[in-house]
Amino acid sequence: MAVFETMAAAARFLLRGAGSKASIANVNIGDQSLFGITLLRLSPNCSSQTKTQRRNAAHFTYHPDPVPTEYGPTTKMNLFQSVTSALDNTLASDPTAVIFGEDVAFGGVFRCTVGLRDKYGKDRVFNTPLCEQGIVGFGIGAAVAGATAIAEIQFADYIYPAFDQIVNEAAKYRYRSGNLFDCGNLTIRAPWGCVGHGSLYHSQSPEAFFAHCPGIKVVIPRGPVQCKGLLLSCIADQNPCIFFEPKILYRAAVEQVPTEAYTIPLSQAEVIQEGSDVTLVAWGTQIHVLREVANMAQEKLGVSCELIDLQTILPWDTETVCKSVAKTGRLLISHEAPITGGFAAEISSTVQEECFLNLEAPIARVCGYDTPFPHIFEPFYIPDKWKCFDAVKKLISY
């Protein structure tokens, strides 16, 4: 058994090393990774596949939100810098706050914690062994002892070894003691979603697994301003929170972000664009895809779309979504995760129960396929704007 465990650990280390290096070098705006292009050149019909992959590598155009004025002075940040800023604010204001995970001491594979160990010391920002169950288990203990614990899982794809600690321990800690003790000061961060070349072990969106578990909160931002405000809200919340960060946006998303600490309410969806004909619901990266879909629908079909960023997956804002569907009569939900058992199904079921008499067409879901996330076939897998646009046309013509 020990031999097999050692072999498995070595294999995971090698896989992560390759994935991490590719991620650091290649999370950018629209460029296909050299690693991916190399694989394409080794495959049949390489020239046509490379052309297709390059054309679809960035399946959206990022449009920054307006500069916020209510939180004080701002500075230009991309998404990973907004994470760093939120963590910096927390460490500066909360002497009990600690940050830990694989490689966080030197900044992490995506540079989200860069400079924090030097600024606050190795006792507050430190590496852990390659053991996700241990990372979360340590975080639960630290939170119970009174610390503000911020754990990083290097990729959301590797959160599964910690599933037992999250679902059976962190989520139930308060309940099983009748509120005598809790681990509410625990926040678990993880890079999430497709990245253009992440393949089956670096592109997953596991939010639906945790949406089935009472006692935790699950949050996914769409850009730097929301990322900082929502992350600080998770850290301040008195419940364990999982904070998924869209890794493709780490460098692609750039906005003017307030430098001081601020919070954005959890469990409150945001209506990004008002409309009258179709409600579009998404979170994270897919918001930017649906923003383009809304523009296409207006220009090509004369259809007015209302776009909603769910932001918090658990507990989610049913009121905002249902209010919109009652107005438009049509709903399209889109996410990158596989369609079967995806969180779009929960939204669809709830809206059907609450808004049945308002619906003018069956609720549409445009999601990933029920397969592992592919590498060179990623452009065919992702729910891009053309798939979503076709769904809008079907909703209107039903």
N, C-alpha and C positions, 0 to 999 in steps of 0.2 A: 504493500500500500504506500509506504514512504517513497519507494522508487517512482510509482505512478504519479504521486503528488509532486515530486521534484520535477519530473518530466513535464507535467502540466504547467507548473509554475514557469519553467524555462520557456515553454512554447508561448505562454501568455506574454512573457517579457519580450520575446522576439517580435511577436505580432504587434505589441504596443509600441515598441521602439520604431518599427517601420511606419506604423500609422501616425505616431506622434511627429516624427520628422517631416512626413509629408504634410501634416496639418499645419505645422508652424510655417513652412515655406510657402504653402500654396493656398491658404485661405485668403482669397483676394476677390477683386471684382471681375468675374467673368473669365479668368484665365484657366485653361485646363492644366492640371498638374503634369509635370514632366513624367512622373511615375505612371500616370494614366495613359499619356501619349505613348510611352514606351510599350506598355501592354498592348495598346491598339496596333502598333506597328508590327507586333508579333502575331497578330491575328489575321485571318483571311479578310480580303476586301478592306485592307487597312486604310486606304486613302479616303474612301467614302465614309467609313465609320469615324475616322478622325474628324472629318468635316462636320458630320452630324453631331458628334460629341462637343466640338468647339462651339457650334451654333447654339447648343442647348445648355452649355455649362452653367451659364447664369440664366435661370428661367424666370427672372423678374428684374425690374429696374427699381432701385431703391430711391424713394423720394422722402427726404427728411420732413419731419413734422415742423410746424411753426415754432419759433424760438419761444420758450416759456418765459413769462415775465413775472410770475407770482413767487418765484423761489430765489430771487436775487441774481447776482452777477453770474454770467455763463462763460464757458470756454469751449472750444472745439474739441470733441472727443469722439472716438469710435466706440463700438459697443464694449470691447474688452477694457478700454480705458475707463468707461463709466462704471464697470464692475470694480476696477481698482479704486476708483474715487469713492465708491460706496463703502468698500472695505476700509479704506484709509479713514474716512469719517467715523466709522464704527470703532476702530482701534483707538482713535484719538479721544473719543468721548466716553468710551466704556473700558475701564481698566481690567474688567474680567474677560473681555473678548479675546478669543484665540482662534487662529486659522490653521487648519492642518489637512493633509492629504498627500498624495504621491507627487513629489517634485515641486510643491508649492513654495518651498524655501527659496528656490532660485527663480521663481516667477511662474512656474507651471508651463505646460506645453503650449498654451495659448497666451501666456504672459499676463494673465489676469491678476497675479499677486506680485508682479515684479516690483522690487524695491521695498516691499513691506517688511521683510525680515531685517534688512539693514536699518530701517527707520525705527522699528519697534522691538527688535531683539528676537533671538532664537527661541526664547521661552513662549513667545506669543504667535509666532509664525514658523511652523516646523513641518518637516517631512514625516511621513508614516511608512511602515512596510507596505508592500504590495498586497493588501488584504482589505477588500471593501467591507467585509463583515466586521473586521476589526476597527476600521475607520468609523463606521456608524456606531458600533458598540461603544467605542471610546467617547464619541460625541454625546451619546445618551448619558453616560456616566458623568461627563464634564457638565452637561446641562443640569442634571439632577443635583450636582454639587454646588450649583449656583453660577457657573460660568456661562457666558454667551458663546456657544460653540458653533463655529462655521466650518463645515466639512466640505471638502471638494472630492467628488468622484471624477476621475480623469476624463471619462467619456460616459454619457448616459447608458451606452451599450453595456458597460461593466458594472451597472448598479445592481444587477440581479444577484450576485453573491451576497449583497447586503439586504436582499428583499425580506428575509426573515427578521432581521433586526429592525427594519423600518416598520413592517406590517404587524409583527407580533409583539414588538417591544415598544418602540417609540410611539406608535399610534395609540396604543392601549395603556400606556403608563399611567396617565391621569385617571382613566376610567377604572382601572382595577384597584386603585387605592381610594376611590371615592373622593378624589381631589385633595387628598392629604399630601401628595407629592406628584411631581410631573417633570417632563423634560421639554417643556415648551420653548426653551431658549436654544433649541437646536435648529439650524438651517443647513440643508444639504444642497450644494450647488453641483451642476453637471452640464457640460456641453451637450447639445441636443440637436437632432435633425440632420438632414442631408447637407453635404458640403461640396458636392460636385465630383468627388473622387473617393469618398469614404468607404464605399462598398458595404458588405454585410455586417461588419463589426464596428463601424464608425459612422453610421448614418441613421440609427434607429430613433424612433419617437415613442418612448414607453409610457407616456402619461396615462393611458387608459388603464394600465395595470394598477396604478395607485389611486385612480379615481374611484375604485371599488372599495376603498379602505377608509372608513370613518376615523377621524382623529388626527389626520394630517391635512395640510393645505398644499395644493399643487399650482404653481404659477409659471407662466411663460410670457416674456416680454416681446415686443415687436421692434424695439429700437433703443438707442442709448438713453434717451430721456426717461422712457418707461422703465428701462432696465434698472437704472439707479434708484428711482423712486420705489419701484416694487420690491427690489432686493432689500432696501432699508426697511420697508414695511414688513417683509418676512422676518428679518432679523429682530425687529421690535415686537412681532406678534408672539402671543403667549401659547402658541401651538407649534409643534414641529412642522416645518415647511420644506418642501422640495422645490427648488428653483432651477428650472431648465433654461439654458441660455442657447439660442440658435447660433450654432458655431459658424455657419456661413455668413452671418452678419457681424462677426467679431471685428472684421476690418472693412467690410463692405458698407456698413451702416455708420454714417457720420452725422452728428448733429451738434447744435449748441446746447451743452448740458450745464445746469447750475453746479457751481463748485461746492456750495454748502450742502449740508444734509437736508433732505426733504423726503416726504413719503407720498405715495399714491395708494388710495384705499384698495384693499384686497376684496375679492368677490364682487367687484363692480366692473361690468363690461363698459366699453367706451364706444359710442356711436361716432365713427370717424367721418362718415359721409351720410347725410340724410337722403332718402329717396322714397318713392311711392309705389314701385311696381314689384320689386324683388328684394328680399332680405338676404344678404350674404354674411355668413358667420365663419370666422377662422381665428387663429392665434399664431403668434410667432411669425416665421417666415411667410407663411401662406397668406397673411394679411396683405403683403406687397403684391402677391400674385392676384388676389381678388381686387385690389385697387386698380390694377390694369384692366381686369375683366369689367369692372364697373364703368371705366372710361370707354372701353370698346363697345359695351352694350349701349351706352348713351350715343356714341358717334354712329354706330352701324345700324342699330335697331330702334333708336329713340326710346330706349328703356331706362327708367330711373331706378338705380340700385341703392339700397341702404346698406352700408358696410359697417359691421360690428366686430370689434376686437374683444374676444371673450376675456383675455388676460389671465383670469383665475379659472383653472379647470375644476378645482374642488375647494370649497363649495362654489358652484357657478351661478351666474346672475340670470336666473330664469325670467325675472320680471322684464328686464330690458329686451331680451330676445323675443319673448312672447308679445310684448307690446308692439314691437316692430312688425312681427308676422301678422298680428291682428290688423295692422294698417295695410300691409302690402299684399297679403294673401298667398305669398309664395316664399319658399325658403330653400336656400342652397348652403350646405355645410361642406367645408373642405379641410382635409388635413393630410399630412404625409404618411401617417401610420396606416397599416392595413385596414381595409374597410370592415372586415368582420370583427365585431367586438370593439371597434374604435369608438372614441368618445362622441363622434357624430351620431352614432346610434342612440346614445342616451339623450342627446339634444333632440333628435328626431322624435323619439318616443314621448318626451315631455311636451313638446310643441303640439304633437298630434292629440294628446290628452287635453291640453289647455286651449288649443285654438282650432279644433276640428271644424267648427262651423265657419271659420274665417278662411279656411284654405281653399284656394282656387285651383291647385294642382298638387300632385303628390310631392312630398319633400324629397329633394335631391341630395345625394351624397357623392362627392367627387374626392376619392381618397387613393391611397396606395393600394397595390394589389396584395392578395393573400399569398405572397411569396417572400423569401428573404430579400433584403435590399440588394439589388444587383450593382455591378461596377460599370462595365461599358454600356449596359442597357439602362442606366439610370434615367436618361432622357425619356424613355418609354414608360418608366415606372412612376415618375413624379406626377402629381396632379397639376399640370401646367395650365397656363391661361387659356389654351385652346380647348382643352377638355372642359374646363369650367365654363367657358363661353358657349360651348355646345350645350351644356346643361341649362344655361340661362335661356337659350333659344327654345329648348324643349319645354321649359317651365312656362314661357310666355305663350307658346302655341298649343299648349295642352287643351 
